[in-house]
Amino acid sequence: MSHYKCLCISDFNIDNLAGYLNNQVQPSVSTTVAPYGQVIQTLMNEQAEYWQEKFNLALVWTQPHNVIKAFQHALNYENISLEKVLDEVDTFASVLLNAAGRVDFMLVPSWVIPSYNRGYGMLDLKPGIGLNHMLMHMNLRLAERLSQANNVFMLNTQRWIEVAGRQAFNPKLWYMAKVPFGNPVFKEAVNDIKAALAGISGQTKKLVIVDLDDTLWGGIVGDLGWENISLGGHDLAGEAFVDFQTALKSLTNRGLVLGIVSKNSEEVALTAIKNHPEMVLKIDDFAGWRINWQDKAQNVADLVTELNLGLQSVVFIDDNPVERARVREALPEVFVPEWPADKSLYTKTLMELTCFDTASISHEDKSRAEMYVTERKRNDLRQQMGSLDDWLKTLEISVKVEPLNPTNLPRTAQLLNKTNQMNLSTRRMTETELQAWLESGDRQLWTFRVADRFGDSGLTGIISLDVVDGAGQIIDFILSCRVMGRKVEETMLATAVNYAQSIGLKHVYAQYIPTAKNKPCLEFWQRSGFEQNGQNDTFMWNAANCYCVPEHVTIQTEEA
C-alpha cells in the first residue's frame, strides 16, 4: 500500500503530529483528526461522521490518567489497588479492539507520565506503592489484551521520550495549546509510525550487504595480511568491529540475510574470514558474496539477482562515501545509509535503522538466513551436476500441502503481502480480509511447505481457487523466490487441477495481472503447459486432462 488514510484519535491536541505525518517521507499518509478529547466517544460511536470514511489506519494516543480514572486517583497519591486499575485497562482495551474492526490497522502508543513527576521517588518501582510500577503493569496488560487482534500494534512511547530528553515535556505547551509533548517527541513518533507502515506494507529490508575493509574489520587485509587487521583485542576500534559483527549476526535471528560486496582478492578475504580468531561472522553466515575488483554497483545488482531478491529489499553498508554515492546513484532502489567515520558508532548506527520493522516474525523469517546459506550449497551442488533434472533428483524435494488454517494464517498473509516476483495478481489483504474472502464463496486456498535434503524452507507457496459457473479461476499463485525453479510451481498447479477434476469442473484458468516486478510469474505461466490467450494474458487448462506432479517431488496432503 503506497498511501494510508489515518484517523488520529487523542485526548490532547495532536495537530503537530498529524502535520508531521502528512509530510512527503514515504509511506504517504493523509490524516483526519477526530474531535479533541473525545476518545471513548469517538471509538464507540461507529455511526459518527468521521467513521463513514474508510480509513486504513487509526492512531489512538492517550494519556493514562484521562482514560483510566483509577490511575488519576493514584497520581493524587490515593490508595488505589492495582486490580482496580487493571480492570479499567481491560475495559479500555475492549473499546480499542471493537474499533479496530473498522480499520485495516491500529497503532496505540504506550502510556507515559512526565519525567519531571518523580512519583514516590525511591519507592516509585515498589509493588503496591509506586506510580511507575503501576504504569508498567498497565502497559503490559494493555499489550496482552491488544495482542488478541492481529491488526493492532503498540508503539514504545518511552523511547521517543528518551530520544527527546529534556525537550520531551514542556508544561507551558500544555497550558497554552493542550500539547503535552515537545515537537522532538512527535518527530521521533513519526519515524516509528512510518517505519511501522513500511513494515505493514511489506517494505521491510531483507538483505544487508556489507563491505569488508574498514567495515567488518579495520585496515586493508590485502596490504596487512589477515593476522594484522584490527579486530578484537583491547583497543577501541578492534572491540567496536567485533560488536558490529555481533549486531549484524543478531539480525539474522530476525530474518535478515547477509551478503558481501568488497573490492578485494576473494582468496585473501575469505582466508581472513575463515582464519581470524576474532571473526564473529563466519562463511556460513553469508548467503553470497561478490569479492573482486569490479564496480560495486554491478556487484550488488548481480548478487541480488543470484539471491532472487529485489533491489528494494537491500541495505548497502560501506565505510567509503564514494562507493556509497556510486551505489546510491546507480541503484536508487537500494537503501544506502550514511555511515559514520567513527568506528565506535557503527553498532549504534545499525541499531537506529528503521528499515527492518515488520508486522510479524514467523518461523520462516527466523530461519531465512539459514535457508539462504543452504541455497548457496544447493547451487554449489548444481554446478557439479550435468543437468537440471539430475540436480533436482538429488535434492529429494518434499512438498506438504495444507488448507488455510489458524496456524498458518499469519505466515500466509505475510507471504501474500510481501511477495512480488512470483505473484499472479499481487493483491494485498490482511489476515481478517483473507479469511473473510475465503469464506464468502466456493473457494479453496492451499499452502505449500517445501523441504529437501539440505533443509526446510518452510511455508513458501500459496494457491487459491475460486469456483464460478463450472470453472475454477486461480486467484492467487504465489511462491517465495527461495524455491523458484524446483518444480514446486508445477506441484502447486497440479494441486489446483486435481481438486478441479475431483469436483467435476471443466476448466481451470488464471488471469495474469502485470506489475513492475512480477515478470518472472508471467515467464513461468508461459512455459507451464496452460494454453495462453495472448490478448489478455489468460492461461487455460482443460480439466479433463491430467496435470501431473513432477516425478522428483514427494507430495504430502492434509485435508481441509
Buried (B, 14 or more C-beta within 10 A) or exposed (E): BEEBBBBBBBBBBBBBBBBBBBEEEEBBBEBEBBEBEBBBEBBEEEEBEBBEEEBBBBBBBBBBBBBBEBBBBBBEEEEBEBEBBBEBBEEBBEBBBEBBEBBBBBBBBBBBBBBEEEBBEEEBBEEEBBBBBBBBBBBBBBBEBBEEBBBBBBBBBBEBBEBBEEEBBBEEBBEEEBBBBBBBBBBBBBBBBBBBBBBBBBBBBBBBBBBBBBBBBBBBBBEBEBEEBBBBEEEEBBBBBBBBBEBBBEBBEBBBBBBBBBBBBBEBBBBBBEEBEBBBBEEEBBBBBBBBEEBBBBBBBBBBEBBBBBBBBBBBBBBBEEBBEBBBEBBEEBBBBEBEEEBBBBBBBBEEBEBBBBBBEBEBBBBBBBBBBBBBEBEEBBEEEEEEEEBBEBBEBBBBBBBBEEEBBBBBBBBBBBBBBBBBBBBBBBBBBBBEBBEEEEBBBBBBBBBBEBBBBBBBBBBBBBBEEEBBBBBBBBBBBBBBBBBBBBBBBBBBBBBBBEEEBEBBBBBBBEEEBBEBBBEBBBEBEBEBEEEEBBBBBEBEEEBEBBEBBBBEEEEE
